[in-house]
């Protein structure tokens, strides 16, 4: 799941290969674009790993005249899903 999210974020952002130091961690700010209400809009996703290896983060993107924000939190090991909360 972590690899799929990272592949999606990197694919959207057009990021280049990371430096060796960056390759050791998924932590970081990823900028890209996504489709929202039929429009391609700018998006920012910030990802990090918790001490027990779970993926967490926040996202923000343009949504009409405003901004939509939310959090991403991976369930504890064995649950197999990602919980997405939208504010």
DSSP file (Angstrom, degrees, kcal/mol; ACC not computed):
  #  RESIDUE AA STRUCTURE BP1 BP2  ACC     N-H-->O    O-->H-N    N-H-->O    O-->H-N    TCO  KAPPA ALPHA  PHI   PSI    X-CA   Y-CA   Z-CA
    1    1 A X     >        0   0    0      0, 0.0     4,-2.3     0, 0.0     5,-0.2   0.000 360.0 360.0 360.0 -43.6    0.0    0.0    0.0
    2    2 A X  H  >  +     0   0    0      1,-0.2     4,-2.5     2,-0.2     5,-0.2   0.910 360.0  49.5 -60.4 -42.3    2.8    2.4    0.9
    3    3 A X  H  > S+     0   0    0      1,-0.2     4,-2.7     2,-0.2    -1,-0.2   0.879 109.2  52.4 -65.9 -37.0    4.5    1.7   -2.4
    4    4 A X  H  > S+     0   0    0      2,-0.2     4,-2.2     1,-0.2    -2,-0.2   0.913 111.4  45.8 -65.7 -42.6    1.3    2.4   -4.3
    5    5 A X  H  X S+     0   0    0     -4,-2.3     4,-2.7     2,-0.2    -2,-0.2   0.930 114.7  47.7 -65.7 -44.8    0.7    5.7   -2.6
    6    6 A X  H  X S+     0   0    0     -4,-2.5     4,-3.0     1,-0.2     5,-0.3   0.917 111.6  50.3 -62.5 -43.1    4.3    6.8   -3.2
    7    7 A X  H  X S+     0   0    0     -4,-2.7     4,-2.6     1,-0.2    -1,-0.2   0.902 112.2  48.2 -62.0 -40.9    4.2    5.7   -6.8
    8    8 A X  H  X S+     0   0    0     -4,-2.2     4,-2.4     2,-0.2    -2,-0.2   0.934 113.9  45.7 -64.0 -46.7    1.0    7.7   -7.3
    9    9 A X  H  X S+     0   0    0     -4,-2.7     4,-2.4     2,-0.2    -2,-0.2   0.927 116.3  44.7 -64.4 -45.6    2.4   10.8   -5.7
   10   10 A X  H  X>S+     0   0    0     -4,-3.0     4,-1.6     1,-0.2     5,-1.2   0.909 113.4  51.2 -66.3 -40.7    5.7   10.6   -7.6
   11   11 A X  H  <5S+     0   0    0     -4,-2.6    -2,-0.2    -5,-0.3    -1,-0.2   0.895 113.4  44.8 -62.3 -40.5    3.9    9.9  -10.8
   12   12 A X  H  <5S+     0   0    0     -4,-2.4    -1,-0.2     1,-0.2    -2,-0.2   0.892 115.9  46.2 -69.4 -40.0    1.6   12.8  -10.4
   13   13 A X  H  <5S-     0   0    0     -4,-2.4    -2,-0.2    -5,-0.2    -1,-0.2   0.687  99.2-131.6 -80.5 -17.3    4.4   15.2   -9.3
   14   14 A X  T  <5 +     0   0    0     -4,-1.6    -3,-0.2    -5,-0.2    -4,-0.1   0.794  42.4 178.4  70.7  27.0    6.9   14.2  -12.0
   15   15 A X      < -     0   0    0     -5,-1.2    -1,-0.2    -6,-0.2     2,-0.1  -0.231  21.5-130.9 -64.4 151.4    9.6   13.9   -9.4
   16   16 A X        -     0   0    0      1,-0.2    -1,-0.1     0, 0.0    -2,-0.0  -0.424  45.6 -61.6 -93.5 175.1   13.0   12.7  -10.4
   17   17 A X        -     0   0    0     -2,-0.1    -1,-0.2     1,-0.1     2,-0.0  -0.290  61.2-117.2 -58.6 137.7   15.1   10.0   -8.8
   18   18 A X        -     0   0    0      1,-0.1    -1,-0.1    -3,-0.1     2,-0.1  -0.327  25.4-104.9 -74.6 158.7   15.8   10.7   -5.1
   19   19 A X     >  -     0   0    0      1,-0.1     4,-2.4    -2,-0.0     5,-0.2  -0.340  41.7 -99.7 -69.6 163.6   19.3   11.2   -3.7
   20   20 A X  H  > S+     0   0    0      1,-0.2     4,-0.6     2,-0.2    -1,-0.1   0.881 126.1  50.4 -55.5 -38.2   20.6    8.2   -1.7
   21   21 A X  H >4 S+     0   0    0      1,-0.2     3,-0.9     2,-0.2     4,-0.2   0.920 111.9  46.6 -66.4 -42.9   19.7   10.0    1.6
   22   22 A X  H >4 S+     0   0    0      1,-0.2     3,-1.7     2,-0.2    -2,-0.2   0.845 103.2  64.0 -66.7 -33.1   16.2   10.7    0.4
   23   23 A X  H 3< S+     0   0    0     -4,-2.4    -1,-0.2     1,-0.3    -2,-0.2   0.713  92.1  65.5 -65.1 -19.9   15.8    7.1   -0.9
   24   24 A X  T << S+     0   0    0     -3,-0.9     2,-0.3    -4,-0.6    -1,-0.3   0.626 108.7  35.5 -77.1 -13.2   16.1    5.9    2.8
   25   25 A X    <   -     0   0    0     -3,-1.7    -1,-0.1    -4,-0.2    23,-0.0  -0.996  56.6-152.2-144.5 144.7   12.9    7.6    3.8
   26   26 A X        +     0   0    0     -2,-0.3    21,-0.2     2,-0.0    -1,-0.1   0.595  63.3 121.9 -85.6 -13.1    9.5    8.3    2.3
   27   27 A X        +     0   0    0     19,-0.1     2,-0.3    -5,-0.0    21,-0.2  -0.206  43.1  84.0 -53.6 133.2    9.2   11.4    4.6
   28   28 A X  E    S-A   47   0A   0     19,-2.5    19,-2.6     2,-0.0     2,-0.5  -0.911  75.8 -73.2 158.4 178.2    8.7   14.6    2.6
   29   29 A X  E     -A   46   0A   0     -2,-0.3     2,-0.5    17,-0.2    17,-0.2  -0.910  38.6-164.2-106.4 125.8    6.5   17.0    0.8
   30   30 A X  E     -A   45   0A   0     15,-3.6    15,-2.9    -2,-0.5     2,-0.4  -0.955   1.9-165.3-117.2 122.4    5.2   15.9   -2.5
   31   31 A X  E     +A   44   0A   0     -2,-0.5     2,-0.3    13,-0.2    13,-0.2  -0.873  30.8 115.0-109.0 138.9    3.7   18.5   -4.9
   32   32 A X  E     -A   43   0A   0     11,-2.6    11,-2.9    -2,-0.4     2,-0.3  -0.838  53.6 -82.7-168.2-154.9    1.6   17.6   -7.9
   33   33 A X  E     -A   42   0A   0      9,-0.3     2,-0.3    -2,-0.3     9,-0.2  -0.957  30.5-178.8-135.2 152.7   -1.8   17.8   -9.5
   34   34 A X  E     -A   41   0A   0      7,-2.2     7,-3.0    -2,-0.3     2,-0.5  -0.969  34.4 -99.5-145.8 162.5   -5.0   15.8   -9.2
   35   35 A X  E     +A   40   0A   0     -2,-0.3     2,-0.4     5,-0.2     5,-0.2  -0.723  41.0 171.6 -85.6 128.8   -8.5   15.8  -10.7
   36   36 A X  E >  S-A   39   0A   0      3,-3.0     3,-1.7    -2,-0.5    28,-0.2  -0.958  70.1 -19.2-139.3 118.6  -11.1   17.6   -8.6
   37   37 A X  T 3  S-     0   0    0     -2,-0.4     3,-0.1     1,-0.3    -1,-0.0   0.856 128.9 -50.0  53.3  39.1  -14.6   18.3   -9.9
   38   38 A X  T 3  S+     0   0    0      1,-0.2     2,-0.3     0, 0.0    -1,-0.3   0.485 119.2 105.2  82.9   2.7  -13.4   17.9  -13.5
   39   39 A X  E <  S-A   36   0A   0     -3,-1.7    -3,-3.0    -5,-0.0     2,-0.7  -0.897  71.6-125.7-117.5 147.0  -10.5   20.2  -13.1
   40   40 A X  E     +A   35   0A   0     -2,-0.3     2,-0.3    -5,-0.2    -5,-0.2  -0.828  43.2 178.8 -87.2 115.9   -6.8   19.5  -12.8
   41   41 A X  E     -A   34   0A   0     -7,-3.0    -7,-2.2    -2,-0.7     2,-0.2  -0.826  32.5 -98.2-123.2 157.2   -5.7   21.3   -9.6
   42   42 A X  E     -A   33   0A   0     -2,-0.3    20,-1.5    -9,-0.2     2,-0.3  -0.476  42.1-172.4 -72.0 142.6   -2.5   21.7   -7.6
   43   43 A X  E     -AB  32  61A   0    -11,-2.9   -11,-2.6    18,-0.2     2,-0.4  -0.987  15.6-159.0-138.6 147.3   -2.1   19.4   -4.6
   44   44 A X  E     -AB  31  60A   0     16,-2.7    16,-1.9    -2,-0.3     2,-0.4  -0.996  10.3-176.4-126.5 127.7    0.4   19.1   -1.8
   45   45 A X  E     -AB  30  59A   0    -15,-2.9   -15,-3.6    -2,-0.4     2,-0.5  -0.992   8.2-162.5-124.2 130.2    0.8   15.8    0.2
   46   46 A X  E     -AB  29  58A   0     12,-2.5    12,-1.9    -2,-0.4     2,-0.3  -0.964  15.9-174.3-113.7 120.8    3.1   15.6    3.2
   47   47 A X  E     +AB  28  57A   0    -19,-2.6   -19,-2.5    -2,-0.5     2,-0.3  -0.857  10.3 162.6-117.5 148.9    4.0   12.0    4.1
   48   48 A X  E     - B   0  56A   0      8,-2.5     8,-2.9    -2,-0.3     2,-0.4  -0.979  32.5-118.6-154.8 161.7    6.0   10.5    7.0
   49   49 A X  E     - B   0  55A   0     -2,-0.3     6,-0.2     6,-0.2     2,-0.1  -0.859  26.3-133.8-102.9 138.6    6.5    7.1    8.7
   50   50 A X    >   -     0   0    0      4,-3.0     3,-2.1    -2,-0.4    -1,-0.0  -0.319  35.8 -94.8 -79.8 171.8    5.6    6.6   12.4
   51   51 A X  T 3  S+     0   0    0      1,-0.3    -1,-0.1     2,-0.1    -2,-0.0   0.785 127.3  51.4 -58.9 -28.9    7.9    4.9   14.8
   52   52 A X  T 3  S-     0   0    0      2,-0.1    -1,-0.3    25,-0.0    25,-0.1   0.276 124.6-101.1 -94.9  12.3    6.1    1.6   14.2
   53   53 A X  S <  S+     0   0    0     -3,-2.1     2,-0.2     1,-0.3    -2,-0.1   0.548  73.8 141.2  88.5   7.5    6.4    1.9   10.4
   54   54 A X        -     0   0    0     20,-0.1    -4,-3.0     1,-0.1     2,-0.4  -0.591  51.6-119.3 -84.6 148.3    2.9    3.1    9.6
   55   55 A X  E     +B   49   0A   0     -2,-0.2    19,-2.5    -6,-0.2     2,-0.3  -0.710  38.5 168.2 -86.8 131.2    2.4    5.8    6.9
   56   56 A X  E     +BC  48  73A   0     -8,-2.9    -8,-2.5    -2,-0.4     2,-0.3  -0.918   6.8 133.2-135.2 164.0    0.8    9.1    7.9
   57   57 A X  E     -BC  47  72A   0     15,-2.1    15,-2.8    -2,-0.3     2,-0.3  -0.994  38.5-110.6 176.6-176.5    0.3   12.4    6.3
   58   58 A X  E     -BC  46  71A   0    -12,-1.9   -12,-2.5    -2,-0.3     2,-0.3  -0.923  21.3-160.7-133.7 159.4   -1.7   15.4    5.3
   59   59 A X  E     -BC  45  70A   0     11,-2.1    11,-1.8    -2,-0.3     2,-0.3  -0.977   6.7-176.5-141.0 157.2   -3.0   16.6    1.9
   60   60 A X  E     +BC  44  69A   0    -16,-1.9   -16,-2.7    -2,-0.3     2,-0.3  -0.972   9.9 166.3-151.9 135.7   -4.3   19.9    0.6
   61   61 A X  E     -BC  43  68A   0      7,-2.2     7,-2.9    -2,-0.3   -18,-0.2  -0.994  42.0 -92.0-150.7 156.9   -5.7   20.9   -2.8
   62   62 A X  E     - C   0  67A   0    -20,-1.5     2,-0.3    -2,-0.3     5,-0.3  -0.444  37.9-177.0 -66.6 137.2   -7.6   23.6   -4.6
   63   63 A X  E >   - C   0  66A   0      3,-2.7     3,-1.9    -2,-0.1     2,-0.4  -0.765  57.1 -63.4-141.3  89.3  -11.4   23.0   -4.5
   64   64 A X  T 3  S-     0   0    0     -2,-0.3    -1,-0.1     1,-0.3   -28,-0.0  -0.555 118.1 -16.5  67.4-125.2  -13.3   25.6   -6.4
   65   65 A X  T 3  S+     0   0    0     -2,-0.4    -1,-0.3    -3,-0.1     2,-0.1   0.465 136.6  46.9 -88.9  -2.2  -12.8   28.9   -4.6
   66   66 A X  E <  S-C   63   0A   0     -3,-1.9    -3,-2.7    -5,-0.0     2,-0.4  -0.364  83.2-102.6-121.2-160.8  -11.5   27.2   -1.4
   67   67 A X  E     -C   62   0A   0     -5,-0.3     2,-0.4    -2,-0.1    -5,-0.2  -0.988  18.6-146.9-131.5 139.8   -9.0   24.5   -0.3
   68   68 A X  E     -C   61   0A   0     -7,-2.9    -7,-2.2    -2,-0.4     2,-0.3  -0.906  22.0-179.4-104.8 136.2   -9.7   21.0    0.8
   69   69 A X  E     +C   60   0A   0     -2,-0.4    18,-2.3    -9,-0.2     2,-0.3  -0.904   8.3 149.7-131.3 159.8   -7.5   19.4    3.5
   70   70 A X  E     -CD  59  86A   0    -11,-1.8   -11,-2.1    -2,-0.3     2,-0.3  -0.978  33.7-106.8-171.0-179.8   -7.3   16.1    5.2
   71   71 A X  E     -CD  58  85A   0     14,-2.1    14,-2.1    -2,-0.3     2,-0.4  -0.889  14.4-149.5-123.5 155.0   -5.2   13.5    6.9
   72   72 A X  E     +CD  57  84A   0    -15,-2.8   -15,-2.1    -2,-0.3     2,-0.4  -0.993  19.3 174.2-122.2 128.5   -4.0   10.0    5.8
   73   73 A X  E     -CD  56  83A   0     10,-2.2    10,-2.7    -2,-0.4     2,-0.3  -0.962  22.9-140.5-139.5 120.4   -3.4    7.4    8.5
   74   74 A X  E     - D   0  82A   0    -19,-2.5     8,-0.2    -2,-0.4     3,-0.1  -0.576  29.0-113.9 -76.9 138.6   -2.5    3.8    7.8
   75   75 A X        -     0   0    0      6,-2.2     5,-0.2    -2,-0.3   -20,-0.2  -0.235  45.3 -81.5 -63.1 159.5   -4.1    1.3   10.1
   76   76 A X  S >  S-     0   0    0      1,-0.1     3,-2.1     2,-0.1     4,-0.4  -0.220  70.1 -69.2 -56.6 156.0   -1.9   -0.7   12.5
   77   77 A X  T 3  S+     0   0    0      1,-0.2    -1,-0.1   -25,-0.1   -23,-0.0  -0.157 124.1  31.2 -49.6 138.9   -0.2   -3.7   10.9
   78   78 A X  T 3  S+     0   0    0     -3,-0.1    -1,-0.2     3,-0.0    -2,-0.1   0.166  96.5  87.3  97.1 -17.1   -2.6   -6.5   10.0
   79   79 A X  S <  S-     0   0    0     -3,-2.1    -2,-0.1     2,-0.1     3,-0.1   0.847  73.9-157.0 -83.2 -35.6   -5.6   -4.2    9.3
   80   80 A X        +     0   0    0     -4,-0.4     2,-0.3     1,-0.2    -3,-0.1   0.697  50.8  90.1  73.9  22.7   -4.6   -3.7    5.6
   81   81 A X        -     0   0    0     -5,-0.2    -6,-2.2     2,-0.0     2,-0.4  -0.918  65.8-125.7-142.4 170.2   -6.3   -0.4    4.9
   82   82 A X  E     -D   74   0A   0     -2,-0.3     2,-0.5    -8,-0.2    -8,-0.2  -0.976  19.8-142.7-118.9 131.6   -5.7    3.4    4.9
   83   83 A X  E     -D   73   0A   0    -10,-2.7   -10,-2.2    -2,-0.4     2,-0.5  -0.817  14.8-163.4 -94.0 128.0   -8.1    5.7    6.8
   84   84 A X  E     -D   72   0A   0     -2,-0.5     2,-0.5   -12,-0.2   -12,-0.2  -0.957   3.0-168.3-116.1 125.1   -8.7    9.0    5.0
   85   85 A X  E     -D   71   0A   0    -14,-2.1   -14,-2.1    -2,-0.5     2,-0.5  -0.950   4.1-160.7-113.8 128.4  -10.2   11.9    7.0
   86   86 A X  E      D   70   0A   0     -2,-0.5   -16,-0.2   -16,-0.2    -2,-0.0  -0.922 360.0 360.0-111.5 132.2  -11.5   15.0    5.2
   87   87 A X              0   0    0    -18,-2.3   -17,-0.1    -2,-0.5    -1,-0.1   0.438 360.0 360.0 -89.9 360.0  -12.0   18.3    7.1
